[in-house]
Each structure stands twice: as C-alpha cells, then as structure tokens.
C-alpha cells in the first residue's frame, strides 16, 4: 500500500466556535471558504457562492480550517462533553489505489469498506474508504481532494503542507507492537527512527513521504489518545510570532521552545481546545527512499522542557479532565 500523506483530521469538541477562534487567532489558520458538500456558486455572479460565505462554519456547527491549497485540513465537529480525535484522512493516488488498499486491509484482517459518494462529498474528496487502527482510531483513505488556491492566513502565516500533508500526529499507543505492525506492514509506512526511555516506554516515528514523520506512536504508561498535532511553518520568525500570540493570549505552553535531535524541528508545544497539544515548528528534516532507521538516545539538542514522560502523563490527565 502506498499512502501519500496525512491529508486531514477531524476533531470532536464541545465548542467548535472556540476552536475556530484558537485556530485563526493563535495558529494563523483560515476558515475554509466553503464547507464540504456546499455549492461553490457560479464564478462572477455575486451572491451565488457557498452558504457558509467563508465563515468556515457549516449548518450543523462543524468548523473547517484551511492552511494551503486544499479546501480544508482540520474539521472540528460539535460533541457535548468530548474533545479529541475523531478521524484521520490518509491520501492515496486514485480510485484503483483506494480499491486495492481496501482489499489489502480486509485480507490482513482489518475490516474496511468503501464509502458512498455522499460520504466522500462530506469530506470534499472524490472517493473514500474507512477502517480502524488497532488503537481504535478511525482511518479514512481518500483520493481527489477539492483544491481551493486562495489561502490567506489572518497573520500572514505560511504553512509547510501541500504534498507533504497536514503535518504530523503523535498517537498514544498502549498496544505498540500491534499499532507498529499495522502502520508499517499494512499501510506501508516506513520507520524513520525511535527512542527508548525506560520502563518499556518509547517514541517511534514513521514516514510516508519526505516529511521526517507523518505518524508517531508514543508509548507512555499505557495511556491512550493523542499527544499532539504538529503544524510546520516556513521559518523561525513564524514560530516566534506564534509564540508571542500564545503568550499574549495566556495560552499554556506545555513544552518550551527547543530543537528535536531526530527531526531537527525547532518548535514549541501548547495546550489547545482540540483535546490534545499542538506543536508549531520549522526546519523539519526531510528523508528519502534511501533512509535507514536508527535509534537515537537524546530527545532534544536543547530546550523542549515538558516533554518528559511524567509531564506528558500529567498534561494528558489534565486535558482529559477538562
């Protein structure tokens, strides 16, 4: 199977409007100019555009966020009393590749099915299929996303996305061997590198394109869920400007500015209304087809205070309680 990128994610939140405010005011994302399934209207005819009128908010209260030429990358759906990941969308090349991927999943014992045209339209893609990973996360395989080339960040933020995808997501993996086998043997991700830090805990990073990793699997004391979503920007000034907005707004910095040893990302982490942390970084390493996986022994060149296992556990417990 050949996964091209992490194309989009869907999040549950009690208050999607608060997530929209956080995403635009703090992160620099843009409300989608049209929500999935809406009529774009007729060019050059005023008033014929989508019903959401660039608000990024659908009739059911869901919020759609944009960061590049794809119509949307992050969706936030209203769920009373719940925050966290609902689904991840992984891109494949086309309809034949989607059919083959679903056959491979079923043959490997992972129930998978093709979605309807209506379900595809609800994600602004041409075709879609669904399955679950061993951690219980819903995965959507898709092809043919709708492209809308008029991204304009409210803060002038320039995200590194496009063919590299949304960014990366680090999943908590109590069932690490099963999850690792699924992402590598079934979905075709390749191990980039990993680190062990005692007690059977480890962080493991997997790539499907030139981004150092699109999926991370983090085992810490058998805690489930999501640790963080990383959004990459195109330079240190963009990171610093976001950090200034975070500090001015009183958003909690969960891990201080620093540089990772393995992917060389210069970044910081913050709490979010998404139900997990968000990392904003730049200068992430790119890997090629000749990359050889390795074990590294130091998490960071400098900084990133707050990424130790004990603090991760406390932060996850605090977000779950909120």
Secondary structure, 3 states (H helix, E strand, C coil): CCCCEEEEEEEEECCHHHHHHHHHHHHCCEECCCCCCCCCCCCCCCCCCCCCCCCCECCCCCEEEECCCECCCEEEEECCCCCEEEEEEEECCCHHHHHHHHHHHHHCCCCCEECCHHHHHCCCCCEEEEEECCCCCEEEEEECCCECCCCCCCCCCCECCHHHCCCEEEEECCCHHHHHHHHHHHCCCEEEEEEECCCCCEEEEEECCCECCCEEEEECCCCCEEEEEEEEECCHHHHHHHHHHHHHHCCCEEEEEEEECCCCCEEEEECCCCCCEEEEEECCCECCCCCCCEECCCCEEEECCCCCHHHHHHHHHHHHHC
